[in-house]
Amino acid sequence: MIVTFSLPIGDLRLISTRTCDPSRRCSHREPRFVDEDVLVHTRRPSGPFRAVAAAVVLGALWLVGLAGCGADEQSASGPTPTALRGLTRETPLQVGSVALPDQTVGGPGGELTFRAAPGELLVAYFGYTSCPDVCPTTLADLRAARELLGEDARRIDLAMVTVDPERDTPEVLTAYLGSFAERFHALRPADQADLEDAERAFGASSRVDKLPDGTVEVAHSATTYVIDQHGTVLVEWPFGTAAQDMAHDLRLLLARVKG
């Protein structure tokens, strides 16, 4: 059974498709933003409302899908003690061939390839520093999750890709991430094509609009990705995933990659 959700968000429409088989396991296609020229025009809300609406709908669609079909690594009767609480795919995303400029001030420079170090995990996120709520909330939850891990937190690396590189300079992005983690990579795509290539690999999306009055509005997907040393996305967390659930998944995955 194929279920498609289509909801308006400002001048964009959010589309999510979920395919469910009789065994109640779901394959998920990341919600994507479609230009208004393709679909019916809808009224544009203010920037902060638009950002929150997009992220909340992303999380809501994920939860509706799980309620209707059940998540991967969960049986039809309910979750097992070792089940991941985030979203997993029957065919995981492979992002190990993706690389973006690492412009962390004081860092090694060059490009970061989306592969964790052996025995560690890399957490990746697409966002921007001017985000009023969704990005700081997600990063604060991740910080809280790492604190719950104790010594194992040292095995968690963080990479944030800015979808607004024009305003997110290396200095701005580095200072921003420094308030959420001690170890991180500030990634700034070289150009729009560079960003879109990375987003395509992750199933992510974003859009930056400059209005006549000088206001900048940004819409972006709000999924967080956990990656292993091979570049495999092991679990995806939609916006609103609790810190306790993140920590639960990270503990399980760190145990798997330890060897």
Secondary structure, DSSP 4 states (H G I P E B T S, - for coil): -EEEEEEEETTEEEEEEEEE-TTS-EEEEEEEEE-TTTS-------HHHHHHHHHHHHHHHHHHHHHHH--TTEETTEE-TT--SSB--SS--B-TT-EEEB--TTS--SEEES-PPTT-EEEEEEE-TT-SSHHHHHHHHHHHHHHHHGGGGGGEEEEEEES-TTT--HHHHHHHHHTT-SS-EEE--SSHHHHHHHHHHHT--EEEEE-TTS-EEEEE---EEEE-TTSBEEEEE-TT--HHHHHHHHHHHHHHH--
